[in-house]
Amino acid sequence: MRRHLLTTTAAMLLALTGSAYAGMDEAKAFLDKEIGDLSSLDRAAQEAEMQWFVDAAKPFAGMEIKVVSETITTHEYESKTLAKAFSDITGIKITHDLIGEGDVVEKLQTQMQSGENVYDAYINDSDLIGTHWRYQQARSLTDFMANEGKDVTNPNLDIDDFIGKSFTTAPDGKLYQLPDQQFANLYWFRYDWFNDPKIQEEFKAKYGYDLGVPVNWSAYEDIAEFFNGREIDGKKVYGHMDYGKKDPSLGWRFTDAWLSMAGNGDKGIPNGKPVDEWGIRVDENSRPVGSCVARGGDTNGPASVYAIQKYLDWLKAYAPAAAQGMTFSESGPVPSQGEIAQQMFTYTAFTADFVKPGLPVVNEDGTPKWRFAPSPHGVYWKDGMKLGYQDAGSWTILKSTPDDRAKAAWLYAQFVTSKTVDVKKSHVGLTFIRQSTLDHQSFTERAPKLGGLVEFYRSPARLQWSPTGTNVPDYPKLAQLWWQAIGDASSGAKTAQEAMDSLCAEQEKVLQRLERAGIQGDIGPKLAEEHDLEFWNAEAVKAGNLAPQLKVENEKEKPMTVNYDELVKSWQTN
């Protein structure tokens, strides 16, 4: 009987505390086994931060919390390693689900529409910042940290240390999401080939300038033509790589800032204002007023049409024939197979896959034969504009999540982004979110094996790469329109101009529905009157803006290149 009572008592204690063993012993074991010196904090500061988590989590011990993210290496590490460590240390049981990116957005939409608590927190792209701000269904983290979440907000969180803070801040100045991982789209090229004296000599003789990292699209095009069809190391090589299958992945190929690289939109960091890289114009109150040139937008303007036409031309002329039928995931590994000279648009999230020993693009000593560099820009691009895309998967907590569950989930979000953990997590996933991590000595030591990734993230150039901004009022509804419209251009069913005319018209239908519904209140769309391109360009010039620009007569500007090693040196002296 006594044994039965003891067992029952132990079970009750376990239910109340979540884990009979949660606490600093588990934290110290985690630090010993998993973190070590790979932290921006010394051991005493690590233990102090872990002690804060132990204490703050006590009211929630025994709770079972569910969070969700897309499946990438960084989140796999969180799900398999950090979630267990957090549960062991705090007694809060975390289930961190990994699903497709589109499925994450679908679950988020379901919770927003139904009000039912599907997940306690989401890691979803900061591309939804305009959606979260306008619908007001996501908690303002600024308000949460100051009020109901104050007792569970880490005093060492250091929001200013997050390099993507501006991406997750709305026009009202409040933070709605906390970055968890970031990666950029960069130019990728075969450093070994570009530095071959014989190849350099041949290129200079043919084009009259030095082979190097292309600064503009004209140079990229020349380099693609030069390498395409050549035989190097016994293989036929290609001057370019991309993909063209009419598939949802074709959408983010373009919403991920391809148009801004060409020169679409206005100046502005992190996003153009009043016209952004999607070609959507907003008024002085951040109300979307149009997407088509007729309403002052730029989705179907000359810069955008040029962007699509160059994509089509290069895919057909300089990429492997199979690329036209590939999706994003199918095309991703192709450059690592050793037959591609350069690629305008490579996601750095896949860096780890490009440095695996034994690949044709990796030297015997483990250093890469390739490098990352800033992407070249198109003829419509002007200094002061964004130049590329940076993904920022960010923690988002909806108002429909009960306060106690929101607090417990917020503790986990802070744990996996904490200074204690972040350096180690960044070595696993290479998706940097903190300046203190970028500055860590371990990344200085590892940089030679990462092909310029660390140098780029430490450089001032990084600021020109940013996610979708706040002009997009409903990311899920608008993003799905892109792959269908551009898929028609890729398949040849429509010209570039026809595809973009169709896209902007479809975007405006969504804006119009949102305006009629009034669901986003005084920060929702309010469509402008229609005028021609010349009218809107004149208005832009009068206001000191750019978009929509008039068509440039000669879209093949003077090509420019820069020596990669000199470029890196210039970053280090800034």
C-alpha positions in Angstrom: 0.0 0.0 0.0 2.8 2.4 1.0 4.6 1.6 -2.3 1.4 2.3 -4.2 1.0 5.7 -2.4 4.6 6.6 -3.1 4.1 5.8 -6.8 1.0 7.9 -6.9 2.7 10.8 -5.2 5.6 10.6 -7.6 3.2 10.6 -10.5 1.4 13.7 -9.1 4.7 15.5 -8.6 5.7 14.6 -12.2 2.4 16.0 -13.5 2.9 19.2 -11.6 6.5 19.8 -12.4 6.6 18.3 -16.0 9.9 16.5 -15.4 11.3 15.3 -12.1 14.8 16.2 -13.4 14.2 19.6 -15.1 16.7 22.3 -14.0 20.3 23.4 -14.0 21.9 19.9 -13.9 20.2 19.2 -17.3 21.2 22.7 -18.5 24.9 22.1 -17.6 24.8 18.7 -19.3 23.4 20.3 -22.4 26.1 23.0 -22.4 28.8 20.4 -21.9 27.6 18.1 -24.6 26.2 20.5 -27.2 27.5 24.0 -26.8 31.0 24.1 -25.4 32.9 27.1 -26.7 30.6 27.6 -29.7 28.7 30.5 -28.1 29.0 34.3 -28.0 28.7 34.0 -24.2 31.3 32.5 -21.9 30.4 29.6 -19.7 29.3 31.7 -16.7 27.0 33.8 -18.9 25.7 30.7 -20.5 24.8 29.2 -17.1 23.2 32.5 -16.0 21.0 32.5 -19.2 20.0 28.9 -18.6 19.2 29.7 -15.0 16.8 32.4 -16.2 15.0 29.9 -18.5 14.7 27.4 -15.6 13.2 30.0 -13.3 10.9 31.7 -15.9 9.6 28.3 -17.1 8.5 27.1 -13.6 4.8 28.2 -13.9 4.5 26.3 -17.2 6.2 23.0 -16.3 4.3 20.0 -17.5 2.6 21.9 -20.4 2.7 20.4 -23.8 3.4 23.0 -26.5 3.2 22.6 -30.3 5.2 24.8 -32.8 5.8 24.4 -36.5 8.3 25.4 -39.2 9.3 24.4 -42.7 11.9 21.7 -43.2 15.4 23.1 -43.5 18.6 22.0 -41.8 18.3 24.8 -39.1 14.8 23.7 -38.1 15.8 20.0 -38.2 18.4 20.8 -35.6 15.9 22.7 -33.5 13.3 19.9 -33.7 15.6 17.0 -33.0 18.2 18.5 -30.6 17.1 21.9 -29.2 13.5 21.0 -28.5 14.6 18.0 -26.4 17.1 20.1 -24.5 14.6 22.8 -23.8 12.1 20.2 -22.5 14.8 18.6 -20.3 15.9 22.0 -18.9 12.4 23.6 -18.4 9.9 20.7 -18.0 7.8 22.2 -20.9 7.3 19.5 -23.4 7.9 20.9 -26.9 6.7 19.2 -30.1 8.4 21.0 -33.0 6.7 19.8 -36.2 8.5 20.1 -39.6 6.3 20.4 -42.7 6.5 22.1 -46.2 6.7 25.9 -46.4 3.4 26.0 -48.2 1.8 23.8 -45.5 3.1 26.2 -42.7 1.3 29.1 -44.4 -1.9 27.0 -44.8 -1.9 26.1 -41.1 -1.4 29.7 -40.2 -4.2 30.8 -42.5 -6.5 28.2 -40.9 -5.8 29.5 -37.5 -6.3 33.1 -38.6 -9.6 32.3 -40.3 -11.0 29.9 -37.6 -9.7 31.4 -34.4 -8.8 27.9 -33.3 -5.4 27.3 -31.8 -3.7 25.0 -34.3 -0.2 25.8 -33.2 1.2 27.8 -30.3 3.8 29.5 -32.4 4.9 29.5 -36.1 8.2 30.1 -37.8 6.9 31.7 -41.0 8.6 33.9 -43.4 8.9 37.6 -42.6 7.4 38.0 -46.1 4.1 38.0 -44.2 4.9 41.1 -42.2 2.5 43.2 -44.3 -0.2 40.6 -43.8 0.4 40.3 -40.0 0.4 44.1 -39.5 -2.8 44.7 -41.5 -4.9 41.8 -40.2 -3.8 42.4 -36.6 -4.1 38.7 -35.8 -0.5 38.3 -34.8 0.7 39.6 -31.5 2.8 42.7 -31.6 6.0 41.3 -29.9 6.9 44.8 -28.8 3.6 45.1 -26.8 3.8 41.5 -25.7 7.3 41.9 -24.3 6.3 45.1 -22.4 3.1 43.8 -21.0 1.7 40.2 -20.6 4.9 38.6 -21.7 7.2 40.7 -19.7 7.8 38.0 -17.1 8.8 35.5 -19.8 11.0 37.8 -21.9 14.8 37.1 -21.5 16.6 40.3 -20.3 19.5 39.1 -22.4 17.4 38.7 -25.6 19.1 41.8 -27.1 16.7 42.6 -30.0 19.3 45.0 -31.5 21.7 42.1 -32.0 19.2 40.5 -34.6 20.4 41.5 -38.1 16.9 41.1 -39.5 15.0 43.3 -37.0 14.0 45.8 -39.7 12.4 43.0 -41.8 10.0 42.1 -39.0 9.1 45.7 -38.0 5.9 47.1 -39.4 5.3 50.8 -40.4 3.8 51.3 -36.9 7.4 50.8 -35.5 6.4 47.6 -33.7 8.1 44.2 -34.0 5.7 41.5 -35.1 8.1 38.6 -35.6 11.4 37.4 -34.2 14.0 36.2 -36.8 15.0 32.5 -36.3 17.0 31.9 -39.4 18.1 33.9 -42.5 19.6 33.2 -45.8 20.2 35.2 -49.0 20.1 34.7 -52.7 23.5 35.4 -54.1 25.6 35.2 -57.3 27.5 31.9 -57.4 30.5 31.3 -59.7 33.4 29.0 -60.4 36.3 30.9 -58.7 38.8 28.4 -60.1 37.7 28.9 -63.7 37.5 32.7 -63.4 41.1 32.7 -62.1 42.5 30.4 -64.8 45.1 32.6 -66.7 44.3 31.0 -70.1 40.5 31.5 -69.6 41.1 35.1 -68.4 43.2 35.8 -71.5 40.6 34.4 -73.9 37.8 36.4 -72.3 39.7 39.7 -72.4 40.6 39.1 -76.0 36.9 38.5 -76.9 35.1 41.1 -74.8 37.8 43.8 -74.1 37.4 43.8 -70.3 38.6 41.5 -67.5 36.7 38.4 -66.5 35.4 38.9 -62.9 32.3 39.1 -60.8 29.7 40.8 -63.0 28.5 44.1 -61.6 25.6 44.3 -64.1 23.5 42.0 -66.2 25.3 43.0 -69.4 28.5 41.4 -68.0 26.6 38.4 -66.7 25.2 37.8 -70.2 28.7 38.1 -71.7 30.1 35.6 -69.2 27.2 33.2 -69.8 27.9 33.4 -73.6 31.6 32.9 -73.1 31.4 29.8 -71.0 28.4 28.2 -72.6 29.3 25.1 -74.6 33.0 25.2 -73.7 34.8 22.0 -72.6 36.6 22.3 -69.2 38.1 19.3 -67.3 36.6 17.0 -70.0 33.1 18.2 -69.5 30.8 20.4 -71.6 29.9 23.4 -69.4 27.0 25.9 -69.3 27.1 29.6 -68.7 24.0 29.8 -66.5 21.6 27.7 -64.4 17.9 28.3 -63.5 14.6 26.5 -63.7 11.3 27.0 -65.6 8.6 24.4 -64.8 5.2 25.8 -64.2 5.1 24.9 -60.5 4.5 26.8 -57.2 8.3 27.0 -56.8 8.5 29.2 -59.9 6.5 31.8 -57.9 9.1 32.5 -55.2 11.8 32.4 -57.8 10.4 35.8 -58.8 8.8 37.2 -55.6 12.2 36.6 -54.0 13.2 40.0 -55.4 14.1 39.1 -59.0 12.4 42.3 -60.2 14.3 44.5 -57.8 17.6 43.1 -59.2 16.5 44.4 -62.6 15.6 47.8 -61.2 11.9 47.5 -60.6 10.4 49.7 -57.8 11.8 52.6 -55.9 14.9 53.4 -53.8 14.7 52.3 -50.2 16.3 49.9 -47.7 15.0 47.4 -46.8 12.3 47.9 -49.4 11.5 50.5 -52.0 8.9 53.2 -51.2 6.4 54.1 -52.4 6.7 51.2 -54.9 8.2 47.9 -53.7 9.9 45.1 -55.5 6.6 43.4 -56.3 5.6 46.6 -58.1 2.9 47.4 -55.6 2.5 51.1 -54.8 1.3 52.5 -51.4 0.2 55.9 -50.4 1.6 58.1 -47.6 -0.5 56.0 -45.1 0.9 52.7 -46.4 -2.4 51.8 -48.1 -1.8 49.7 -51.3 -3.1 51.7 -54.2 -2.2 49.6 -57.2 0.1 47.1 -58.9 -0.3 47.9 -62.6 1.4 50.9 -64.2 -2.0 52.4 -64.8 -2.4 53.0 -61.0 1.2 54.0 -60.5 2.5 50.5 -59.8 5.4 48.7 -61.6 4.5 45.0 -61.8 4.0 45.4 -65.6 6.4 48.3 -66.1 9.4 48.3 -68.4 11.8 47.3 -65.6 9.7 44.2 -64.7 9.1 43.1 -68.3 12.9 43.4 -68.9 13.5 41.2 -65.8 11.2 38.5 -67.1 12.6 38.7 -70.7 16.2 38.3 -69.5 15.1 35.3 -67.4 13.5 33.7 -70.5 16.4 34.5 -72.8 19.1 33.2 -70.5 17.2 30.0 -69.5 16.8 29.1 -73.2 20.3 30.2 -74.4 22.7 29.3 -71.7 21.3 26.7 -69.2 21.1 22.9 -69.8 18.0 22.1 -71.8 16.6 20.0 -68.9 16.4 23.2 -66.8 13.3 24.4 -68.5 11.4 21.4 -67.1 12.9 21.5 -63.6 11.4 22.8 -60.3 13.4 24.6 -57.7 14.3 21.5 -55.8 15.4 19.7 -58.9 17.6 22.5 -60.1 19.2 23.2 -56.8 22.0 20.5 -56.8 23.0 21.0 -60.5 25.8 23.6 -60.0 27.5 21.3 -57.4 27.9 18.7 -60.2 30.6 20.7 -61.8 29.2 21.8 -65.1 27.9 25.3 -64.4 30.1 28.4 -64.7 27.8 30.8 -62.8 24.4 31.2 -61.4 22.7 34.6 -60.8 20.4 33.3 -58.1 21.6 30.8 -55.5 20.0 30.3 -52.0 22.7 30.3 -49.4 20.6 28.0 -47.2 22.1 25.2 -49.3 25.8 26.2 -48.7 26.3 23.0 -46.6 25.3 20.9 -49.6 27.9 22.7 -51.8 30.9 22.0 -49.6 30.5 18.3 -49.1 33.8 16.4 -49.5 34.1 14.6 -52.8 32.0 17.0 -54.8 33.4 18.1 -58.2 33.2 21.7 -56.9 35.3 21.0 -53.7 39.1 20.8 -53.5 40.8 17.9 -51.7 41.6 20.2 -48.7 37.9 20.9 -48.3 37.9 24.4 -49.7 35.4 25.2 -52.4 36.2 25.8 -56.0 33.4 28.3 -56.1 32.5 31.6 -54.3 29.4 33.6 -53.4 29.3 37.3 -54.4 26.7 40.0 -54.6 24.3 39.6 -57.5 24.7 41.8 -60.5 21.9 44.4 -61.2 19.9 45.2 -64.3 19.9 48.3 -66.4 17.0 49.9 -64.5 18.7 49.5 -61.1 19.9 52.7 -59.3 22.1 53.0 -56.3 20.0 53.1 -53.1 17.7 50.3 -54.2 17.5 46.8 -52.7 19.6 44.3 -54.8 18.4 40.9 -53.8 16.3 38.7 -51.5 17.0 37.6 -48.0 14.7 35.0 -46.4 13.9 35.5 -42.7 12.0 32.6 -41.1 10.6 34.3 -38.0 8.7 33.4 -34.9 5.1 34.5 -35.0 2.5 34.1 -32.2 -1.2 34.7 -33.0 -3.6 36.4 -30.7 -5.9 33.3 -30.8 -3.2 31.4 -28.9 -4.1 31.4 -25.1 -1.8 33.6 -23.0 -0.2 30.8 -21.0 0.5 28.8 -24.1 1.8 31.9 -25.9 4.2 32.5 -23.0 5.5 28.9 -23.0 6.0 29.0 -26.7 7.8 32.4 -26.4 10.2 30.9 -24.0 11.1 28.2 -26.5 11.4 30.8 -29.4 13.9 32.7 -27.2 15.8 29.6 -26.3 16.5 28.5 -29.9 17.6 32.1 -30.8 19.5 32.8 -27.6 23.1 33.9 -27.5 23.9 30.7 -25.6 22.7 28.6 -28.5 23.0 30.7 -31.7 26.6 30.2 -32.6 26.3 26.4 -32.5 23.0 26.5 -34.4 24.5 28.7 -37.0 27.4 26.3 -37.6 24.8 23.6 -38.2 22.5 25.5 -40.5 24.5 28.5 -41.7 21.5 30.8 -41.5 22.8 33.8 -39.5 20.5 36.0 -37.4 22.8 37.6 -34.8 25.6 40.1 -35.3 27.4 38.6 -32.2 27.4 35.2 -34.0 28.8 36.7 -37.2 31.6 38.3 -35.2 32.5 35.0 -33.5 36.1 33.8 -34.0 34.9 30.3 -35.0 33.3 31.8 -38.2 36.6 33.6 -39.0 38.3 30.3 -38.8 35.6 28.5 -40.8 35.1 31.2 -43.5 37.7 29.8 -46.0 35.5 26.7 -46.4 32.2 28.5 -46.9 33.0 30.3 -50.2 32.4 33.9 -49.2 29.3 33.4 -47.2 30.8 34.8 -44.0 32.5 37.6 -45.8 29.2 38.6 -47.4 27.3 38.6 -44.2 30.0 40.7 -42.5 30.0 43.2 -45.3 28.0 46.4 -45.8 26.5 44.8 -49.0 24.3 42.6 -46.9 22.0 45.5 -46.2 20.8 45.6 -49.8 19.3 42.1 -49.4 15.9 41.9 -47.8 12.6 39.9 -47.7 9.3 41.0 -49.1 8.2 44.3 -47.4 5.1 45.7 -45.9 3.5 46.9 -49.2 2.1 43.4 -49.7 -1.2 43.3 -47.8 -2.0 39.6 -48.1 1.1 37.5 -49.0 -0.7 34.1 -49.2 -3.3 35.3 -51.6 -1.0 37.4 -53.8 2.1 35.1 -53.9 0.1 32.2 -55.5 -0.6 34.4 -58.5 3.0 34.7 -59.6 3.9 31.1 -60.6 0.8 30.9 -62.8 1.5 34.1 -64.7 5.2 33.6 -65.1 4.7 30.0 -65.9 2.7 31.1 -68.9 5.7 33.2 -70.1 8.1 30.3 -69.3 6.0 27.9 -71.4 5.8 30.3 -74.3 2.0 30.7 -73.9 2.4 34.4 -73.2 5.0 37.1 -73.9 6.8 38.7 -71.0 4.6 41.8 -71.3 1.4 39.8 -71.5 2.4 37.7 -68.5 3.1 40.8 -66.3 -0.1 42.6 -67.6 -2.0 39.5 -66.4 -0.2 39.3 -63.1 -0.8 43.0 -62.1 -4.4 42.7 -63.1 -4.9 39.6 -60.9 -3.1 41.3 -58.0 -5.4 44.3 -58.3 -8.4 42.0 -58.2 -7.2 40.8 -54.8 -6.5 44.4 -53.6 -10.0 45.4 -54.8 -11.6 42.6 -52.8 -9.7 43.6 -49.7 -10.8 47.2 -50.2 -14.5 46.3 -50.6 -14.4 43.9 -47.6 -12.8 46.6 -45.4 -11.2 43.9 -43.3 -7.9 45.7 -43.0 -9.4 49.0 -41.9 -7.6 52.2 -42.6 -4.3 50.5 -43.6 -6.0 48.3 -46.2 -5.9 48.9 -50.0 -7.5 51.9 -51.6 -7.1 51.7 -55.4 -5.9 54.8 -57.2 -7.3 56.4 -60.4 -5.9 55.1 -63.7 -3.5 57.1 -65.9 -0.8 56.2 -68.4 2.9 55.4 -67.8 4.1 58.9 -68.7 1.7 60.5 -66.1 2.9 58.2 -63.3 6.6 58.6 -64.2 6.2 62.4 -64.2 4.6 62.1 -60.7 7.5 60.0 -59.5 10.1 62.4 -60.9 8.3 65.3 -59.3 8.3 63.5 -55.9 12.0 62.5 -56.2 11.1 58.8 -56.8 11.7 56.4 -59.7 8.9 54.0 -60.3 7.5 53.4 -62.8 10.5 54.1 -65.0 10.2 54.8 -68.7 11.6 52.2 -71.1 15.4 52.4 -71.6 16.2 52.6 -75.3 19.4 50.5 -75.0 18.9 47.8 -72.4 22.4 46.3 -73.1 24.5 48.8 -71.0 28.3 48.8 -70.8 29.3 45.6 -69.0 31.2 45.9 -65.7 33.1 43.4 -63.7 35.1 43.5 -60.4 37.9 41.2 -59.1 36.4 39.0 -56.4 39.5 39.2 -54.1 39.6 43.0 -54.4 35.9 43.2 -53.6 36.4 41.2 -50.4 39.3 43.4 -49.4 37.2 46.6 -49.9 34.6 45.2 -47.5 37.2 44.6 -44.9 38.6 48.1 -45.1 35.1 49.7 -44.8 
